[in-house]
């Protein structure tokens, strides 16, 4: 076991409340470097909330979160520094509408990481090429389709050279014919060994790409299994019920 | 084709109504005993009359070494009074001059008091606009701050300013703060107008920022941007674009509200108008002129902001 990759995300006993609502109930799990973890569950199950605690877009009330060796709630933790290393892709893309696609990608490396302009531009062009949008670099988000916007958003997150990528239902707001192009980009990213945590309803993607699939319901983590077992032999009655509805 | 005709018809109706309104004002003015004398107003706008150059004291008139400028050597022994620009000499070289004598005349266009007032109004409005924008932005950001001290300060400020009349604020600013802090009238006027307008700008800024989807801030923060960086690079540029129309309205109000500072004896366009009325005995003409000048200012501003809006809409 000495060669086992390090745990890049460790969540222990995570609790989160929205007022009286107990949104996350004692969630404990971890993600190894290079692993692709997919979280599924019915809506309102807390899967997106859990994902958003991993870069502190949501704060937790109890438990510990260690990301890339840094305890997120330690006194001397600089959350902005930590977020530079954790890219996030949102359901509604959240591209900056007043900037072109290329400017969206270049902005954070320039003003946050303060990298050299020429190097950033070169890297950003490479990323746009990688997500298949070399020709749309100078378009504004309003001139792009949903699938294209989401691919720009992925390039934007990658521009900070993160070690971890979080995906919050990246294909849920897309027209069906555009889902494939985004999933393809995600698959190639997984193949490159990126650590990914993905909240999605795309069971095909989970089965094909995930190393582990997590099932959440009512704020609790009920199942954590390899995809074969998860789908072919669901170990929890609630998961069985859920899969029977979505598959 | 049908639609085109309709547009023409209704445009003609519009022109006809405006014409009828204008004509009835003309008829109404015929009902009263008033002689319109527009020529009386023009010298107060631009004065083309030759001006007399008056001696400030007793002395002797000499020609300067260049043979053109006039030097009035004063008996009091003070520095000579030098006239460089004139059209025609009235006194001759070597004349003994007494205080109040005319030395020469000058045929030059001179701006009249109305234009001077207009310039003061523009100055006051410009200073107040800049200060109100900065102050309003600051208060607007405080208003949405998570810190209760900042937030409540902003709310208190906005409520107090919006809940009291501007005229009263100008009096308080001039008579109270002006006395305590030894402010000039102009400064007091500018501060009163800025503080008043900033309260409204703050609310516009707040609503503008809150109209930007939360996801924009989340995306910016997820990329490692600090809150101020996210505000400056992501939220404010978008909010600014959305708030331009209400801001334009507020700044047009500012120009119009600036007429109230005439109550603390700042000779702005309105005060100049009042003074000119008592000098020219042509109140109707003067007030129509003053109204027109305000309209020119406000239209220029609203045109400029529309241009800006168009330029910023490139990404839509």
Boltz contact constraints between the chains, C-beta under 6 A:
constraints:
  - contact:
      token1: [A, 55]
      token2: [B, 222]
      max_distance: 6.0
  - contact:
      token1: [A, 57]
      token2: [B, 218]
      max_distance: 6.0
  - contact:
      token1: [A, 80]
      token2: [B, 224]
      max_distance: 6.0
  - contact:
      token1: [A, 80]
      token2: [B, 226]
      max_distance: 6.0
  - contact:
      token1: [A, 83]
      token2: [B, 222]
      max_distance: 6.0
  - contact:
      token1: [A, 83]
      token2: [B, 224]
      max_distance: 6.0
  - contact:
      token1: [A, 84]
      token2: [B, 224]
      max_distance: 6.0
  - contact:
      token1: [A, 88]
      token2: [B, 222]
      max_distance: 6.0
  - contact:
      token1: [A, 90]
      token2: [B, 215]
      max_distance: 6.0
  - contact:
      token1: [A, 92]
      token2: [B, 215]
      max_distance: 6.0
  - contact:
      token1: [A, 94]
      token2: [B, 215]
      max_distance: 6.0
  - contact:
      token1: [A, 94]
      token2: [B, 219]
      max_distance: 6.0
  - contact:
      token1: [A, 96]
      token2: [B, 234]
      max_distance: 6.0
  - contact:
      token1: [A, 97]
      token2: [B, 315]
      max_distance: 6.0
  - contact:
      token1: [A, 98]
      token2: [B, 237]
      max_distance: 6.0
  - contact:
      token1: [A, 98]
      token2: [B, 238]
      max_distance: 6.0
  - contact:
      token1: [A, 98]
      token2: [B, 315]
      max_distance: 6.0
  - contact:
      token1: [A, 108]
      token2: [B, 223]
      max_distance: 6.0
  - contact:
      token1: [A, 112]
      token2: [B, 224]
      max_distance: 6.0
  - contact:
      token1: [A, 112]
      token2: [B, 225]
      max_distance: 6.0
  - contact:
      token1: [A, 140]
      token2: [B, 315]
      max_distance: 6.0
  - contact:
      token1: [A, 142]
      token2: [B, 316]
      max_distance: 6.0
